[in-house]
Amino acid sequence: MNAIEMKHISKSFHGAYANKDISFSVRQGEIHSLLGENGAGKTTLMKILFGLYRPDEGEIRINDKPAKIHSPHDAIACGLSMVHQHFVQVENLTVTENIIVGHEPKKGLFLDRKGAEKKVKNLIDRYHFQLDPKETIENLSVGERQRVEILKALYNDASILLLDEPTAVLTPPEVAELFEMLRNLKKENKTIVIITHKLKETLEIADRVTILRKGETICTREVSDTDENQLAELMVGRPVSFEVERTPWKEDASVRLEVSHISLSEHKRTILDDISLQVRSG
């Protein structure tokens, strides 16, 4: 069964197409990569699905049923949640407070803070997210803040997660942790769409991949039936070489950039600690 089906979706801005007659489907319980260069129309398509944009043409079906999605509220009611590239969080609130905002549980007339923290803690333990529900957002790393966004979706019982460039601001270890979390969510039969332009990550995490180019659908492939070279050619419309020729650098070359003993702290956290480096010509 398809969790998502978008048929003949078109969207233009000021007379220029961002999406042109796109058809896109995602099977229930799969990780699907929506792949394309910057400006290919990936985020626009997912914003249409999440109700942030209205399509000029086309129809949407969720879990094989017609869906009228005119706002994010409609999308959430259909079981969708979107994790944006730039997180929407209040830094001086706790993890729990950020997750429940807009959906605050009540005990009589008052906020049921203990009940909320217990539900959030259960979700953290269930998915091995390694977060403290009482910690404030400003004290978290970028990877931890992203987990908070995913927890928001799970708190609201989302069955379909849309992740916009989820690895763009993560370190390699954080990417590995994210992918492990996504595999665990897949085991729970969650459906996940990753908007990305990264080929290696698509091949590592996705079951299928749909390629967009210049606002149009090029094709959908099983990841097991393709490789990096094929995906790159489909993305840009021509063969791509991954080999880079470099001339050897000279150890006695002049220093063009030098940084000495740089330190930086933010919100009482050490970001850089006594960093020094040189960059030489060539």
Secondary structure, DSSP 8 states (H G I E B T S, - for coil): -EEEEEEEEEEEETTEEEEEEEEEEEETT-EEEEE--TTSSHHHHHHHHTTSS--SEEEEEETTEE----SHHHHHHTTEEEE-SS----TTSBHHHHHHTTS--EETTEE-HHHHHHHHHHHHHHTT----TTSBGGGS-HHHHHHHHHHHHHHTT-SEEEEESTTTT--HHHHHHHHHHHHHHHHTT-EEEEEE--HHHHHHH-SEEEEEETTEEEEEEEGGG--HHHHHHHHHSS------------TT--EEEEEEEEEEEETTEEEEEEEEEEEE--
